[in-house]
Amino acid sequence: MSKKYDLTVNVDVESTSRAIFDMSLVLKEYYRQMGFIAQKMEATKDLSYAGEALSCVSNCISNLRIDLLATRPIREYDRSIVNLRRKDEE
């Protein structure tokens, strides 16, 4: 008789969804800053604000913590696999 395996993976998505929500807050703030920079450029007709916008975009990318979109799910799947193995050994 072959052994039946329960391959149901119970993953916790809370930490990853929280990271995504936090990123949305960061994006909202940079969205506001970029709009303000565009308004200043329009009002003053000064192209040097493009450099300020570039700096803003660069800071936004580094502050997003995009790495969490990869590391948290990988860690969670690893935890789930370990739990499946423990169930199998029981």
C-alpha positions in Angstrom: 0.0 0.0 0.0 1.4 3.4 -0.9 1.5 6.2 1.7 -0.7 9.2 1.1 0.8 12.6 1.5 -1.0 15.7 2.5 0.6 18.3 0.2 -1.4 21.2 1.5 0.9 24.1 2.1 -0.2 26.4 4.8 1.6 29.7 4.2 1.4 32.9 6.2 1.0 35.8 3.8 0.6 38.5 6.5 4.2 39.7 6.6 4.4 39.9 2.8 1.1 41.7 2.4 2.2 44.1 5.2 5.4 44.8 3.3 3.4 45.6 0.2 1.1 47.9 2.1 4.0 49.7 3.6 5.5 50.1 0.1 2.2 51.6 -1.0 2.6 54.3 1.7 6.1 55.0 0.5 4.9 55.3 -3.0 2.1 57.7 -2.0 4.6 60.0 -0.3 7.0 60.0 -3.4 3.9 60.6 -5.6 3.2 63.7 -3.6 6.8 64.9 -3.7 7.0 64.3 -7.5 3.8 66.3 -8.0 5.2 69.2 -5.9 8.5 69.1 -7.9 6.5 69.2 -11.2 4.5 72.2 -9.9 7.6 74.1 -8.9 9.2 73.4 -12.4 6.0 74.6 -14.1 5.8 77.7 -12.0 9.5 78.7 -12.4 10.2 77.3 -15.9 13.4 75.9 -14.3 14.6 72.6 -15.7 17.0 72.1 -12.8 14.0 70.6 -11.0 14.5 67.5 -13.2 17.6 66.7 -11.1 15.5 67.0 -8.0 12.9 64.6 -9.5 15.7 62.2 -10.4 17.0 62.2 -6.9 13.4 61.7 -5.6 12.9 58.6 -7.9 16.3 57.2 -6.8 15.5 57.6 -3.1 12.0 56.0 -3.7 13.5 52.9 -5.2 16.0 52.4 -2.4 13.3 53.0 0.3 10.8 50.5 -1.2 12.6 47.4 0.2 11.8 45.5 -2.9 13.9 42.7 -1.5 11.1 41.8 0.9 8.9 40.8 -2.0 11.4 37.9 -2.6 12.8 37.1 0.8 9.6 36.9 2.8 7.8 34.5 0.4 10.9 32.3 0.1 11.3 32.1 3.9 7.6 31.3 4.3 7.7 28.5 1.7 10.8 27.1 3.3 9.0 27.1 6.7 6.0 25.3 5.1 8.2 22.7 3.5 10.0 22.0 6.8 6.6 21.6 8.4 5.5 19.2 5.7 8.6 17.1 6.3 7.9 17.1 10.0 4.4 15.9 9.4 5.7 13.2 7.1 8.1 12.0 9.8 5.4 11.6 12.4 
